[in-house]
């Protein structure tokens, strides 16, 4: 299955980031997650708000691949408190962004919001093959979201235990067993 563990994902991010800067510098960048660069492909990142560290890593990972992330809590136009308008804005943002990725940590899998967002993402992105799960396990033997990767494509790391800065080794794995380069998938 080769699901990312949190440690392996951090190693992958650090490996990709060494090309230009260290991970700690990436975390200190001030550019907003909510605003894509002109003409840049964008991902709506569904996540638990308790996973800020992994959201930052995910941002660094995809920016090294030339893709911007939309993260709702970085969007100043979002309501301060959750309400019906929040749901409308999130639906709008899922439609507007090119891709939908669920950062599937244990906390996200328990979140009612993440599951609701996945349902919206399914509606707008699944048929066009623009939806994927990014599973992050605490350890390689324990990830509680198997039903998600039996239903949706997921991002997986290289089959090797050695991480390097070759982005073409990251794959989208489909429930039927087919695989495709993550870079190729992101160029849709």
N, C-alpha and C positions, 0 to 999 in steps of 0.2 A: 504494500500500500504506500509506503514511503511518505507518510504525513510528516510535515515539519513539526519538530518539537520547538518549544520556545527558544531553547539554547541554540539549536541548529539554525533557526530563522535569524537570530541575532548574528550568528557567524556569517550567514549568507549576506545579510545587510552590510556588515562590516567589510566583507570581501568586495562587494560591489562598490562600496563607498570609498575604499582606499584609493580608487582611481582619482578622486578629486579632493576628498576631505575625510576626516575621522567622524565616526558616529556621533561623538559628543558635540562636534561642531554643527552637525546636521540638526541636532536637537535644539541648538541655539539660534538657528536661522529664524528670521522674523517674518518671512513671506507667509501670507495667509494661506491656509488650507482651502479656504472657501472660494478663492478666485483663480480660475485657470488662466494660463497664459494664452494669448490670442492664437487660435488655430490648433491648440494642443488637445490631444485626446484626454478625456477625463473619466474618472471612476467615482461613482458614489460608493463610499465605504460604509457599510452597515457594521456596527460594532457596539460593544458595551462601553459606556462612558467610564467604567472602572478600569478599562484597559488602555489608558492613555499612553503608557510606555510602548505597547505593541502597535498602537495607531501611529505613533512617531516612527517606529521601525518600518511599518508598512509604507508610510509616506516616503521614507528614504529609499526603500526598495524600488518602488514604482517610479520615483523621480529619476533614479539611475537608469531606468528603462525608457525614459522620455515621456512618462505619463503623469498627469496631475491628479491628485485626490480631492474630492469634495468631502469634508467632514462637517457635520451639522453644527457641532458646538463651536466651530471657528467662524461660523457665518453670523455676522452681526445683525442680519435681517431676521434671524430666527427669534421667536418669542423667548423671553427670559424664563417663563414658566410654561410647562407643557399644557396645551389646550387643543381644541379642535383645529385652530389655525396652524398649529405645529404639524399636525397630520397632513393638512393640505399642502403646506410648504414642502414637507418631506416627499410627498407624492410627486410634486412638481419637480423637485431636484432629481429624483430617481429617473423621471422621464427625460429631463434635460441632459443628464450626463450620458456619455457614450456607453459605459459599462457599469455593472453592479457587482460588487464583491462583498461577501459576508466574511468578515474577520471572525472566524468561528473558534473562539476560545470557549472554555467551559462557561464563563460568565455570559458571553453572548448567546450561547445556546439556551441558557435559562431565561434570558431577557424576553419579555413579551413584545417590546418594541422591535427587537431584531427579527423575531419570527414574523411580526406584522410586515416589516420592511421587506423581508424575503418574499412574502406573498405578493407584495406590490412589484418587486423586482421580477418575480416569475411572470407576472402579467405583461410587463413592458420589455423585458430583456431576454427571457429564456428562449423564445421561438427564434430570435435573431442570433442566438449563440453569443450573447453578450453578458452572461451571468455565470459567475463561478464562486466557489467556496474556497477560502484560504484557511484550512484547518490548522490550528496551533495547539498542540497537545502539551501537557505538562511533562510527559515522558512518552517514549515511543510505544509503550504497551497499554496506554490508558488514554483513550479519547472517546468521549461519549456521543459523538455525532455521526455514527456510522450510517444512520438512515439518510443523512444529508448527502453523503457522497455516493450513496446507492441511487439517489434521485438526480443530483446535479453534478456538473463537471467540477473538478477541484484542481487547485494548483498544487503541484508537487515538486519537490527538489530533485536534484540528480540522484541516480541510483547509487552513486558512490558516496562514501562517508566523508570524502574530502571536498570541501567547498572551495570554489575558485570564482574568478570574476568573469566567467563565460555565461552570459545571460541565456544563451541558446540552450543550456542544459535544464532550464526550468520548463516544466510541461503543464499543459492542461490535460487532465485525465478524465475521460468520459465514462459514464456508468456502463457502457457497452464494451469497455476495454480499449477503445481507440485512444490515441494520444496525439497531441499536436503541440508544437513549440509555443510557449507562452508569448514570445515576441511576435510570432506569426498571428496568433489570436488577437493580440493587441493592435495589430495593423488593419483590422477590419474597418 
